[in-house]
Structures are given as C-alpha cells and as structure tokens.
C-alpha cells in the first residue's frame, strides 16, 4: 500500500508539474545508494538483488538528472564546503558479492563512477552465517519447505509462491535477529552448506585484494560476522567492528575508515553503536534508514541510505525515491 501511495504521488506530481517543488522541499543535496547483488538473472535468484540492466539504467538516470556520482569522502567534503546547489550520489554495495565485480564493475567503469563495497570478515573467509543465501537456496530448489523454528510448512510449487514464502521468512528474521541462528537445523536437514554458498557468491581474499587496487573502488568494514550489533553486549559489538577493520587493513594494506552496520535498522544499531564505531576508529558509518543527505549538520555515524533492488523495484519507484516523494509520504504518515 505504501509503495502504491509513493508511486501515485510521484505520477501525480510529474503530471501536474509539481515535481520541481517537491524536489526543492523534500529532496536533499545528496544521496547514498545501497545495493547488494547485481544479478544477470534476477528470476533465478528469486528477485533478491538488482538486475544489471536496472543498475545501468539507474546510473544513466542519475547523470541525465544532474546528479554527480562521487566517492563518499568527496560527497561529505562538498556538502560541508561547497555552497553551490549541486547534487551528489554515492554508490555503495554491501557484503562483497562476486557479481559486484562480474556484473557491476564494467558498468561502473563505463560511467567512471566511484563506489564503496562494505565487506564482513566472514564473507571472504567463508565463515559467514549467510542465512539469507541459505533460505534462497532452499526455496528455489524445493516445492515444499518446512521452517522448523517457525513451525510452518510452505507449499511453493511456482515462482510467485517461492518469492512470497521467502519474503515471509525473511520478515520473520528481521523482527528479531536472534532468530537467524534458529535456522541451522533447517539448513542441516536440507543439506545446505552456508560455507559452500559463501564460496559461490562472495569474493575471496585474492579477488578482494585485486578489487581494492582499482582506482574507482573503496573498501569499507561490515563487522566480523554480520551480527546485528544492538543484540550484542558492548565488548562483543566493539570487537565485531575492530576485528573486521584490523582484518581488512592487514589484508588490503590500506586504511579502512568507513563502516556499514549490518541490517542497519533501529533493531540493529542506534546511538550506542554510533559511539562504538567512532571508538573503533571509523570516520563514518551508514545505516539502512531511507533518507537523503542535506546541508544541515550530518551525523557521520548514522548516515542514511536509499536501498535499490528487490522484487518491487521499478523505474518509477526509483525516480520517486530520488525525487523526495518517499520522504514526503513518510512525513505525511506522521502528521
């Protein structure tokens, strides 16, 4: 329903000529975009990422609409020092997927677009408890799936039912991130190896080292195990950040100054994590809170991002978020 409202408002604003006013009131001067997988065949991956074609469209649209694609450092510096009404876009990718290089990098190179990849230690070391990959593997390969921890058996013989079932279990996890560990018996019964999926989907250490040498690439931290930091005690949460930063700096032989909080919502990070990120030696930290950046003083340890991708992604939806319609709907919903 909310997506329909956003799309309807965008269409109405575009048809009525109000778009410049909406952009002026609700859109910020900059935006940090968040991607995960850039997939050549989204259907085979149950529409969990962003298609390569849509990714390229997004970059072309940004250029056409006057957004300058810059690095995170350049964006923050220009917001602080440049009084001109220029607009900036920062491209970020979470987790370190192989297709970020195979599918996204050629597009980024054609556009001379800088980008940031946030990498958890467990991805290249193959120890990550990547429950989202495990769930996707189960649902796309089976017509009946029992999630023991939920006490639910899903019948999903076709594509739409598989997507719906996967979405329901994913939402259940996001309601309480402790539940992710409860999926282990389901994976074991199904013969799903998260380590094997990590090896198939994530960059390894050698590939990550090569990527870090690319002139357009920056590498950021994403904690050691991709845990929801707010669910951990203080010392464990701090160790997740510092251990990941130390690992990446040793592997890449360069400073790692930027962090993305795993999951990034209010259940996963808050003021405590902001202080810990600073204590761990990071200069910035990004969330998944969907807002633009503005000229007002920013909290560098709770930077918002606009997510791109998934089953409901359309060109109209993307343009609506970039125009500030999403912010307008959010404000109207709280009045």
QUIFENRA-V856468 format. One record per helix or strand of 2 or more residues. SS is the DSSP state (a for helix, b for strand). FROM is the first residue (numbers start at 0). TO is the last residue. If there is no record, write none. Layout:
BEGIN
ss: <SS;SS>
from: <FROM;FROM>
to: <TO;TO>
END
This chain:
BEGIN
ss: <a;a;b;b;a;b;a;b;a;b;a;b;a;a;b;b;a;a;a;a;b;a;a;b;a;b;b;a;a>
from: <1;18;29;37;42;49;51;66;71;86;98;114;120;130;143;151;158;176;193;204;216;228;233;257;270;283;305;314;324>
to: <15;25;34;38;44;50;63;68;80;93;109;118;123;140;146;154;174;189;200;211;220;230;251;259;278;285;306;322;331>
END
